């Protein structure tokens, strides 16, 4: 598995879009909240989002989350000029198991100041006529070796409502994942080196066959180690999805 932690997320100096709907500026994408979206004001032509990192920086991975489009092109360049960008990669987003369209994509190992997302004119999802996006995160990943993986889908509830003398749960209409994971039969040194501390938020890419198997998660609030010897240890932890 791959972790793109907030320690390795590239700091965005500025972000601009070729089209913005009122109240849905591109700067919304600088927030972790996937529901705080950017949306275009029109879609008669391709729409672009440009990220300025201020200085050339390593940009090996990019994550797009909570979108209503499927096709896009990711570009990178030394300058904010896009006639012949140094990197240009067509990508296809996919749907995860709770209906969110997203994608975790690898870029060539390069250092560029500017990253651009091009959303070509296409038929949008959910019957929408204007494209929108909840997250765009770039940076470098670390490897997390996991031997046991147990994803749980849980529906969020926000209130208990009176119901004929009893109470019923009122749903927020959203679901999230809670991941229980284990490192099994590893060394104490591997447990100590696991990238599970020092960060608060990360993009987790499971590498299980789909670019949609990627999630914005909180750091583990607790860990359960089993240390039998320096060369025979287990570690259990829980990651909760940010929705």
C-alpha positions in Angstrom: 0.0 0.0 0.0 1.0 3.6 -0.6 0.6 6.6 1.8 0.7 10.2 0.7 0.8 11.9 4.1 0.4 15.5 4.9 4.2 15.5 5.6 4.8 14.7 1.9 1.9 16.6 0.3 3.2 19.5 -1.7 2.3 23.0 -0.4 0.3 24.8 -3.0 1.2 28.4 -3.4 -1.8 29.3 -5.6 -4.5 27.5 -7.4 -6.7 28.9 -10.2 -9.4 27.6 -12.5 -10.4 28.8 -16.0 -14.0 28.8 -14.8 -15.5 29.1 -11.3 -19.1 29.1 -10.2 -20.0 31.6 -7.5 -19.3 30.2 -4.1 -17.3 27.2 -5.5 -13.8 28.7 -6.1 -10.7 26.6 -6.9 -9.3 27.6 -3.5 -11.9 25.2 -2.0 -9.7 22.4 -3.2 -7.0 23.5 -0.7 -9.2 22.2 2.1 -9.4 18.5 3.1 -13.2 18.5 3.2 -14.3 16.5 0.1 -17.7 18.2 0.2 -16.2 21.7 -0.1 -16.0 21.5 -3.9 -14.8 23.6 -6.8 -17.3 23.9 -9.6 -17.1 25.5 -13.0 -19.5 28.2 -14.1 -19.7 26.9 -17.7 -18.7 23.8 -19.7 -18.9 24.9 -23.3 -15.1 24.2 -23.7 -12.4 22.3 -21.7 -12.0 23.5 -18.2 -8.6 23.7 -16.5 -7.2 24.0 -13.0 -3.6 25.2 -12.5 -1.5 24.6 -9.4 1.5 26.8 -8.7 3.9 25.3 -6.2 6.0 28.5 -6.1 9.2 26.5 -6.7 10.0 23.3 -8.7 9.0 20.3 -6.5 8.9 16.5 -6.8 5.4 15.5 -7.9 5.2 11.8 -8.2 1.5 11.2 -7.4 -1.7 13.1 -7.8 -5.1 12.2 -6.2 -8.5 13.4 -7.5 -11.5 12.8 -5.2 -15.3 13.4 -5.3 -15.7 14.2 -9.0 -18.6 14.2 -11.4 -16.4 13.6 -14.4 -14.4 10.5 -15.6 -11.9 11.7 -18.2 -9.1 14.1 -17.5 -5.5 15.0 -18.5 -2.8 15.7 -15.9 0.1 17.9 -17.0 3.2 19.3 -15.4 5.6 22.0 -16.6 8.4 24.3 -15.5 6.4 27.4 -16.6 2.7 28.3 -16.7 2.7 27.7 -20.5 0.9 24.7 -21.9 1.6 24.5 -25.6 4.0 21.6 -25.1 4.0 20.6 -21.4 6.9 18.4 -20.2 4.4 15.9 -18.7 0.9 15.1 -20.1 -1.0 12.0 -19.0 -4.6 11.1 -19.9 -6.4 9.4 -16.9 -9.7 7.8 -16.1 -11.4 8.1 -12.8 -13.3 5.2 -11.3 -16.1 4.6 -8.8 -15.4 3.2 -5.3 -17.8 0.9 -3.5 -19.9 3.7 -2.0 -20.3 5.6 -5.3 -17.6 8.2 -5.1 -15.6 8.9 -8.3 -11.9 9.4 -7.7 -8.4 8.3 -8.9 -4.9 8.0 -7.6 -2.3 8.4 -10.4 1.4 8.1 -10.7 3.4 10.7 -12.6 7.0 10.4 -13.9 9.6 11.2 -11.2 10.1 14.8 -12.1 10.4 18.3 -10.5 8.1 21.0 -11.9 6.6 24.2 -10.5 3.2 23.9 -12.3 0.6 21.2 -12.4 -2.5 21.5 -14.6 -5.7 19.4 -14.6 -7.6 19.5 -17.9 -11.2 18.4 -17.9 -12.4 17.9 -21.5 -16.0 18.4 -22.5 -17.8 15.2 -21.8 -21.1 13.8 -20.5 -21.0 14.3 -16.8 -22.1 12.0 -14.0 -25.3 12.2 -12.0 -27.1 14.2 -14.8 -25.0 17.3 -14.0 -24.1 19.9 -16.6 -21.1 21.6 -14.8 -18.0 19.7 -13.6 -16.9 19.7 -10.0 -14.2 18.3 -7.8 -13.7 17.9 -4.0 -9.9 17.2 -3.6 -6.7 17.5 -5.6 -3.6 16.5 -3.7 -0.1 16.0 -5.0 3.2 14.8 -3.6 5.4 11.7 -2.9 4.3 8.4 -1.3 5.7 6.1 1.3 5.2 2.3 1.3 3.2 0.7 4.0 3.5 -3.1 4.2 0.2 -4.6 5.4 -0.5 -8.3 5.8 -4.1 -8.2 6.8 -6.7 -5.7 5.5 -10.3 -5.4 6.7 -12.4 -2.5 5.2 -15.7 -1.7 6.9 -18.3 0.5 5.2 -20.3 2.4 7.9 -23.1 4.8 7.3 -22.9 8.1 9.2 -25.8 9.1 11.5 -26.3 12.6 12.8 -29.4 12.5 15.1 -31.9 10.3 17.0 -35.4 11.3 16.0 -38.7 10.5 17.9 -40.5 7.7 16.3 -43.8 6.6 17.9 -42.5 6.6 21.4 -39.1 5.2 20.4 -36.2 6.8 18.5 -34.8 6.1 15.1 -31.4 7.0 13.6 -31.4 9.7 11.0 -28.7 9.2 8.3 -26.5 11.9 6.9 -26.8 10.2 3.6 -23.0 9.5 3.6 -21.0 6.4 4.1 -17.3 6.2 5.1 -14.7 3.4 5.5 -13.1 2.3 8.6 -10.0 0.2 7.9 -8.6 -2.3 10.3 -5.1 -3.4 9.2 -2.3 -5.5 10.5 1.4 -5.9 9.9 2.0 -9.6 10.6 5.2 -11.5 11.4 7.5 -8.5 10.9 10.5 -7.3 12.8 10.5 -4.7 15.5 12.6 -2.5 13.3 9.9 -2.7 10.5 7.2 -1.7 13.0 9.2 1.3 14.2 9.9 2.3 10.6 6.2 2.1 9.4 5.0 5.5 8.3 2.2 5.7 10.8 3.3 8.6 13.0 3.9 12.3 12.6 1.0 13.0 10.3 -2.6 13.8 10.7 -4.1 13.2 7.3 -3.1 11.0 4.4 -4.2 9.6 1.1 -4.2 5.8 1.3 -3.8 3.9 -2.0 -4.5 0.2 -1.5 -3.0 -0.9 -4.9 -5.8 -3.5 -5.1 -6.6 -3.1 -8.7 -8.5 0.2 -9.1 -7.5 3.8 -8.9 -10.7 4.3 -6.9 -9.3 2.1 -4.1 -7.9 5.3 -2.6 -9.1 7.1 0.5 -8.5 10.2 2.6 -7.8 8.9 6.1 -7.0 10.2 9.6 -3.9 9.0 11.4 -4.4 5.9 13.7 -5.4 7.0 17.2 -4.1 3.9 18.7 -2.0 0.8 17.8 -1.8 -2.7 19.2 1.6 -4.3 19.0 2.4 -7.9 19.7 6.1 -8.4 20.3 7.3 -12.0 20.6 10.9 -11.2 19.8 12.8 -8.6 17.8 12.2 -10.6 14.6 8.6 -11.8 15.2 6.1 -9.0 15.8 2.6 -7.9 14.8 1.0 -4.5 14.8 -2.7 -3.7 14.5 -4.1 -0.2 13.8 -7.3 1.5 12.5 -7.6 4.2 9.8 -10.8 6.2 9.5 -11.9 7.8 6.3 -12.4 11.6 6.1 -15.7 12.3 4.2 
